[in-house]
């Protein structure tokens, strides 16, 4: 009896410990969630004071005054800081790289001071329009992936832009990323890397003018017209790397072979390296196929020109050209006196004046135009 009571007491203590442990874990989880939600509500404005108070910048300042330090500053990293707005940072005039990804920025603004800026990272924000970037004359890399942009525009003045990353936009249902023709034309002289992954794009003919493109990332879209792709890619002679995985066109027959023969400098397609020996084999095979097709076409054209009369004899009596003015053979009017006829027989075969073998048993009257041709040829 005593042993049983001890066992019950032991089980009760275990249950209490388990309940306490569970409650404590639940409390910790709730506290973390509360902290996350609280941090998400508090938005931050990027200002000079925020830069000055940053621990990393305070260490680098040493004995330098704030204005002097800001003038020397070339790299600024305020990623994942809940920033929703950019204040006047005109004192950072020598800034070349600015990291502002993973924030809550809704509008690109107050960057006109950064004439020396070459790299701008704005991924995963709340941006809806590409604007206020015309003063960034030295910008070479622009990262805008993971925003809510629907139109690629406002980049006409960026003559030095080499890379544009605008993948995975949060688009409304059923919409796709659109390219402004004026912007694309302005970028045609400089742009070499374009990332448009996962944007519901179903055509790229507007991008054909980007003849300096070396890298194209267009995976997880809706591209399906193989002929359009061949036409566009044939105008990109420098294309070196391309990713089209996740598009319907990837399932078309000879998809990979056709793109390899069109893009002569392509080294990597859909993450797979292209063997130069395989490329040369495909190019030679395509050239041989086109040569055979051309030769066949020439032979057909030559035959039609050289033997215009023989076609009527080989068509047979059931062909529409074997009819005369009275209707089908067997329902025609008697031929007029003196009209020539072709005699055929089942025995020995004889040849008429133009080399066509006939039999004497059957007589197939010739039509008036054909008879005239036969008479003229017999005179010759």
Secondary structure, 3 states (H helix, E strand, C coil): CHHHHHHHHHHHHHHHHHHHHHHHHHHHHHHHHHHHHHHHHCCEEECHHHHHHCHHHHHHHCCCCHHHHHHHCCEEECCCCCEEEECCCCCCCCCCEEECCCCCCCCCCCCCCCCCCCEEECCCCCCCCCCCCCCCCCCCEEECCCCCCCEECCCCCCCCCCEEECCCCCCCCCCCCEECHHHHHHHCCCCCEEECCCCCCCCCHHHCCCCCCCEEECCCCCCCCHHHHHHHHCCCCCCCEEECCCCHHHHCCCHHHHHHHHCCCCCEECCEECCHHHHHHHHHHHHHHHHHHHHHHHHHHHHHHHCCCHHHHHHCCCCHHHCECCECCCCCCCCCCCCCEEEECCCCCEECCCCCEECCCEEEECCHHHHHHHHHHHHC
